[in-house]
Amino acid sequence: MTVSSLSFRCTDPIAGTGRVTLSRTGGGAGFGAYALLYTTRPVDGGIEAIVAATRPEDTDPAWRLAEPRRYGPRDGETRSLMAWASALYEPRNESAAAHTERLAKALLTTALSTRLVPPPGAVDLPRAAWKVRSHYLVPLEHAGHTAVRIGHLIAVTASVPPRLHEHTPEKHA
């Protein structure tokens, strides 16, 4: 599918409530760690995925996303999520819109896979209020979604207790 419109500067905050999945991800291309949020919302007869990131240490300590892992970077990242994706997936012989769509699909796949097969340390919030500053809105047909909104996680607050997927923190000397 060709991207018909792409908003690069859609920086208005958006908010919602619903199921939220959080995980620690990142590394590669010299980047630090991210706390990655995935949620969805109905929009114009379709399903919009929301993929947003923040530093792991900026999340609720009870969720343990800031704890060191035996894999991946230890420090939180401050660069944008699309900059990370762009560093990992170099442009091919494709238009800028096609490249952005490919990056959006890669980020959506990463975030969605955390919901489908939770890695150790993932946090599932069955009901939560969230607020995101949107940076990109990419219309696409991928994995049951009609668009993906990519941005920065401002806040997330659980309405019911989270389900924490087992993670055993490492002991460091």
WORA-V152852 format. One record per residue. N is the residue number from 1. RES is the residue in three letters. PHI is phi in whole degrees, -180 to 180 (999 if undefined). PSI is psi as a letter, one per 20 degrees, with the letter a starting at -180 (* if undefined). NEAR is the number of other ideal C-beta (glycine too) atoms within 8 Angstrom. Layout:
# WORA-V152852
[[N;RES;PHI;PSI;NEAR] [N;RES;PHI;PSI;NEAR]]
This chain:
# WORA-V152852
[[1;MET;999;p;5] [2;THR;-88;p;6] [3;VAL;-71;p;12] [4;SER;-86;h;4] [5;SER;-152;q;5] [6;LEU;-140;p;10] [7;SER;-97;o;8] [8;PHE;-89;h;6] [9;ARG;-118;l;5] [10;CYS;-90;n;9] [11;THR;-98;j;6] [12;ASP;-69;p;6] [13;PRO;-68;q;8] [14;ILE;-124;q;9] [15;ALA;-141;q;7] [16;GLY;-170;a;9] [17;THR;-135;q;7] [18;GLY;153;a;10] [19;ARG;-72;p;10] [20;VAL;-129;p;12] [21;THR;-117;p;15] [22;LEU;-122;q;14] [23;SER;-149;r;14] [24;ARG;-98;p;12] [25;THR;-147;r;10] [26;GLY;129;b;12] [27;GLY;79;a;9] [28;GLY;70;q;8] [29;ALA;58;k;6] [30;GLY;75;j;4] [31;PHE;-94;q;12] [32;GLY;-86;a;12] [33;ALA;-91;q;15] [34;TYR;-124;q;16] [35;ALA;-96;o;16] [36;LEU;-106;p;15] [37;LEU;-101;p;17] [38;TYR;-132;p;14] [39;THR;-153;r;12] [40;THR;-136;r;11] [41;ARG;-153;q;9] [42;PRO;-75;p;7] [43;VAL;-145;p;9] [44;ASP;47;l;4] [45;GLY;77;j;5] [46;GLY;-131;a;9] [47;ILE;-120;o;10] [48;GLU;-98;p;13] [49;ALA;-87;q;14] [50;ILE;-114;p;16] [51;VAL;-124;o;16] [52;ALA;-138;q;14] [53;ALA;-134;q;12] [54;THR;-151;r;12] [55;ARG;-72;q;11] [56;PRO;-56;h;12] [57;GLU;-72;i;6] [58;ASP;-93;j;8] [59;THR;-101;r;12] [60;ASP;-58;p;6] [61;PRO;-57;h;6] [62;ALA;-64;h;5] [63;TRP;-83;i;10] [64;ARG;61;k;11] [65;LEU;-75;i;12] [66;ALA;-88;i;9] [67;GLU;-68;q;8] [68;PRO;-60;q;7] [69;ARG;-116;q;10] [70;ARG;-76;i;4] [71;TYR;-124;q;4] [72;GLY;79;r;9] [73;PRO;-74;q;9] [74;ARG;-91;h;7] [75;ASP;-90;q;6] [76;GLY;-74;q;11] [77;GLU;-101;q;13] [78;THR;-114;i;5] [79;ARG;-74;r;6] [80;SER;-69;q;8] [81;LEU;-63;h;15] [82;MET;-69;h;11] [83;ALA;-65;h;8] [84;TRP;-63;g;15] [85;ALA;-61;g;11] [86;SER;-65;h;9] [87;ALA;-70;h;9] [88;LEU;-83;h;8] [89;TYR;-118;n;7] [90;GLU;-66;q;4] [91;PRO;-62;q;4] [92;ARG;-102;a;6] [93;ASN;-77;m;2] [94;GLU;-148;r;7] [95;SER;-71;r;5] [96;ALA;-61;h;5] [97;ALA;-65;g;9] [98;ALA;-66;h;10] [99;HIS;-65;g;11] [100;THR;-64;g;12] [101;GLU;-63;g;13] [102;ARG;-65;g;11] [103;LEU;-64;g;12] [104;ALA;-63;g;13] [105;LYS;-63;h;11] [106;ALA;-65;g;11] [107;LEU;-66;g;14] [108;LEU;-63;g;14] [109;THR;-63;g;10] [110;THR;-60;g;11] [111;ALA;-68;g;15] [112;LEU;-65;h;11] [113;SER;-64;h;8] [114;THR;-65;h;15] [115;ARG;-73;g;9] [116;LEU;-73;g;6] [117;VAL;-133;n;5] [118;PRO;-63;p;10] [119;PRO;-78;r;8] [120;PRO;-57;p;7] [121;GLY;92;i;13] [122;ALA;-69;q;12] [123;VAL;-123;p;14] [124;ASP;-110;o;12] [125;LEU;-106;o;15] [126;PRO;-58;h;8] [127;ARG;-147;p;9] [128;ALA;-151;q;13] [129;ALA;-94;p;10] [130;TRP;-136;q;17] [131;LYS;-140;p;10] [132;VAL;-134;q;15] [133;ARG;-94;o;10] [134;SER;-79;p;14] [135;HIS;-113;h;13] [136;TYR;-137;q;15] [137;LEU;-128;o;11] [138;VAL;-118;o;13] [139;PRO;-70;p;9] [140;LEU;-162;r;13] [141;GLU;-114;o;5] [142;HIS;-153;p;9] [143;ALA;52;l;6] [144;GLY;81;j;4] [145;HIS;-106;q;14] [146;THR;-104;i;11] [147;ALA;-163;q;12] [148;VAL;-131;p;17] [149;ARG;-107;p;14] [150;ILE;-119;p;14] [151;GLY;-170;b;13] [152;HIS;-111;p;11] [153;LEU;-74;p;14] [154;ILE;-91;g;8] [155;ALA;-159;q;7] [156;VAL;-147;p;14] [157;THR;-132;p;7] [158;ALA;-74;p;10] [159;SER;-91;h;8] [160;VAL;-131;r;7] [161;PRO;-58;q;4] [162;PRO;-76;q;11] [163;ARG;-101;o;8] [164;LEU;-97;p;10] [165;HIS;-84;p;11] [166;GLU;-47;p;5] [167;HIS;-148;p;10] [168;THR;-103;o;5] [169;PRO;-66;q;7] [170;GLU;-76;q;7] [171;LYS;-101;p;4] [172;HIS;-111;q;4] [173;ALA;-78;*;2]]
